[in-house]
């Protein structure tokens, strides 16, 4: 099974790392992953301990909740690399484990520490692989609930236990000087040596290094605390004194690890805010970097051989980052080099704007309006044209070997001759613009574009800067162009300083405006356009501006239309450029940031804040060069983008899933599925994101995201609109918080699963301007090819019926409202009989006709809320509806309803299957056949169920027999889907898990 929850990380050696995916332990080895045997383990993996047996074998201890396993790791045997040799259980949760050295060759001793300060001292016989003998059961006189524990000592007699509890206290005890011991049993009680109030909340992690006298704790009070720990002659005299409280995280800090580089101790911490922080011994923040795409970080590990930091999170991925550049171990590590000042210039002249001409040549515009150049290797500024008179230049732009400067009505163009390192003046003069030129854009090699502060704009022919076409922007002052893209010879896309984006079409050699999107990226203007793909009918363009969003534009070339297809959220304050598909450049506070969809933050550079005086260059070998001006000085920064990511880890496929709970999910099927197409899943949740994911073996691959919601998404439905041999189109209807109903169109190419998302509309279904009720559920009924009835359940008890037309997506017509005076939880449209079924928090199910004007059913199914329901029409008696429901009362109800008479024909209650609320179930039926292959009279009907207790049951709905068939490791199951083609069950909630049927 694949579980989207990393719960632990342990480094076996330089080449291998162990992680926990739910109940599955996984070994990351080179460019592949290997699953360790799970045996009977049900709970999530909480940790590991490793002890060498001989040069070719290790004994691996895996503990999960109240279970533990011993596995032999055979390094020299690729076929049978792991062998499960022992499994055991405890009566309490295990939160720490440790092997001891100095044992006999055929025996291993270890301890398991439990959540109420109990300690099991065990001995395992390697010769029999069947005996794990209890040597002692130690208890502490203090037994509060512990959230984390660290064990210190090389033998049991010198073992010290430091724990953190739910009250923010540090507790210290050791296995010496028992105060209560029973002769006939191995049970002993030891005194608590130290109690210290450390945090204002739960302590989540502890680490300490006795050589550095350093102890570190983290908590849900968002702090990382440094303590001085001093052990004198014994642990009884140990002193722990506070040093610093460090605040670098914006939410709970889940983990911390102490590591050494060059003999100096450092601390790394990971938090629920998805950031990793590195701290010096004096408490200074050395690095803060976002990882795991916003998912909480659970565990950290450090590999000292190459200064590599590992982290795991609820994203289900292992992130690896080299800290070589941070600690200077890499002599070629990137750094921001300050370039020299202008030699011989007046004391107040400085370079105020800079651009790259090539990797080794840059040009700069000075505060005295002089144009300089510099060969980076020589670090000397020289005048481009010593005899050229200065004028107030407002623009500096470079493309290839062409350098353009502009000012009031005037424009100067130079061409750089690389062979002779000379700058030839191509043009100097006026072009017809009457104001101060504020922007200049290279549309192509043969066409330029310039605009001034009076709202005048022109396209210019490159060879002599003669007028190609005037471009009408409107009578707005300071409406100059901020971004320009020549889509083709005929079509031009412009973004102005007001924030408008305009599509122009060339007619009779003149560009005329055809479509406008107002304030696409707010009122600060678009920063860039990037052409993604184009054909005869349409072009797709990526745009970015002064907001944390990328927007995908659809240009209809036949009818000259311009629409927003999709929005994508990025972890940047605003976006500046997209040098290539997987790299986005932008600003966060006072940092320039390079972000990747695959690796999250790749680089960040303190630059003194976002400004226009910077430039970048990304080479073919993935070296990012950034040139910027800070405090009147020029800095050059070169950074290999992927150097901090080890090559072996870069080859691994990364899972793509929600960073918070997933609330609703649908399995998308193409027409004629069964041809080997990989499953597609559309899902939504508490991260406000609708995701389209492809299931490839045991990996979830990113296909597309939709960011149309502003709050939690509660429910979604997918309707297949059209299918062809090459693609399938779905309409995705979703509802959630802030009264939002969002409708999106999704087209998927069958060959490569390339996705095209179009955000059709967003409707706010609130009663007034101040009341925003949460929308709980939605279902749809197709009336005609493009005409739909929408049924929406609102948290205040209202069920609403709307009409919506695909050709007029912005229009939504309310037909009927009925108030059931109960909070609805689920809603389902029964197509064959035209009935809407609603389940509620009171345990009742209501039925209404298609217009919601007639209540035809009110039936109590559960004592409390009905969390999940599935229905199936009888294949022999079409008036019979089979209903399976699960609720907060931990029960499962099976009901057969006659839809003609609206009477209950049969009711069965399955008690005792689950000991927690039931949130996931699914009915399936299949027609049986006899030995001749003929259809039997009655089909097989069965169901799978799952609850918060994580147990999975299979129920035969004909015989009412049931059996437990497995378990999930998802902590908070929200639902399930069954893929009959691949014979898999998909569970989702706080993670995602695949269970084979």
Number of C-alpha atoms within 10 A of each C-alpha: 19 23 27 30 28 29 24 23 28 22 19 19 10 12 11 13 20 24 27 28 28 29 28 27 26 18 20 21 15 16 12 12 14 13 16 19 17 15 12 13 22 20 21 26 26 26 24 25 18 20 19 16 18 10 9 11 17 18 23 23 21 25 29 24 22 20 22 24 21 22 21 22 21 19 13 11 11 8 7 11 15 21 15 17 17 18 19 13 15 13 9 15 20 27 23 22 23 23 24 15 15 10 12 9 11 11 16 21 23 20 22 21 25 25 22 19 24 20 23 21 19 17 19 19 16 18 10 11 13 12 13 18 12 14 16 16 17 22 25 24 17 18 13 16 15 24 20 25 26 19 20 16 15 14 16 19 11 13 17 19 21 20 28 30 23 19 17 23 21 23 23 23 23 25 19 17 12 16 11 14 14 9 8 6 10 14 17 21 20 19 18 17 16 17 15 13 12 21 24 15 18 21 29 24 24 25 20 24 17 12 9 16 13 22 23 26 29 31 26 20 18 23 23 30 21 22 19 18 20 18 13 10 8 8 19 15 12 14 13 17 13 13 15 17 17 16 16 22 21 14 18 23 31 25 28 28 23 23 20 15 16 8 8 10 17 19 24 24 29 32 29 22 21 24 24 25 21 22 20 14 15 11 18 13 16 14 16 17 15 20 24 26 23 20 24 25 28 25 25 25 22 23 19 13 9 13 19 18 20 19 26 28 30 29 26 28 21 23 20 21 19 19 21 18 17 15 13 12 14 11 8 12 17 18 14 18 12 16 17 14 17 19 10 8 10 9 9 8 16 22 23 21 24 27 24 25 20 15 13 11 16 19 25 25 23 18 16 17 20 21 24 20 22 21 16 14 8 10 14 15 22 16 16 20 16 11 7 11 8 11 13 15 23 16 17 22 21 23 17 12 14 19 21 20 23 26 21 18 16 20 21 17 20 20 18 17 12 11 6 7 10 13 18 14 16 16 16 16 12 16 16 14 20 16 17 21 26 23 22 27 20 22 19 15 12 12 17 21 25 22 28 25 20 20 23 26 25 22 23 21 17 20 12 12 21 14 16 17 18 17 19 14 19 11 10 12 13 18 24 26 30 24 22 24 21 18 23 14 9 14 21 19 22 22 30 25 20 22 23 22 25 20 24 22 21 16 10 8 11 15 21 20 19 15 18 18 16 15 17 21 25 15 15 17 24 29 22 20 25 20 15 12 11 15 8 8 11 17 19 20 22 21 25 27 28 21 19 18 20 20 19 25 23 21 24 16 19 9 11 16 14 21 17 19 22 23 20 15 15 19 18 23 17 22 27 23 19 20 15 11 11 13 20 22 21 25 25 18 14 14 18 25 25 23 23 19 15 17 19 20 21 24 19 20 17 15 21 14 12 18 13 11 18 21 18 20 18 18 12 7 9 13 16 20 20 20 24 25 23 16 9 16 15 23 19 19 16 19 23 18 20 18 16 19 17 14 12 13 18 16 11 15 15 19 22 24 24 26 24 21 22 29 21 23 26 19 17 18 16 22 14 9 12 12 9 8 18 17 19 21 19 21 26 30 25 21 20 23 24 26 21 26 23 22 17 14 10 12 18 23 17 17 18 18 20 22 18 23 22 14 19 23 30 22 25 26 20 23 16 17 16 14 16 11 11 10 18 21 21 20 21 20 19 29 31 28 22 19 23 24 22 22 23 22 22 21 20 20 15 17 10 10 17 12 18 18 23 21 22 21 17 17 15 15 21 16 10 7 7 7 11 15 20 22 30 25 26 25 23 23 18 15 12 9 10 12 15 16 21 21 25 24 27 26 20 16 19 19 26 20 20 17 19 19 17 16 10 12 15 13 13 15 12 14 13 14 17 17 13 15 12 17 21 30 25 22 26 19 21 20 12 10 14 12 21 25 19 25 29 25 19 17 22 20 20 19 22 20 17 18 18 19 11 11 14 16 18 15 13 14 24 24 15 17 21 31 24 23 25 17 18 18 17 16 14 10 9 14 16 20 21 19 17 25 25 28 26 21 19 23 24 27 17 21 19 20 19 17 17 10 9 14 13 14 12 11 13 13 15 16 12 10 20 21 15 18 21 29 24 26 26 22 21 16 16 11 13 14 14 9 6 6 8 10 12 11 10 15 16 15 19 19 17 22 26 28 30 21 20 22 20 21 20 19 20 17 19 11 10 12 11 16 12 13 12 16 18 29 28 25 18 18 26 25 24 24 19 22 14 11 12 13 10 15 19 20 25 27 25 25 27 27 23 22 17 13 12
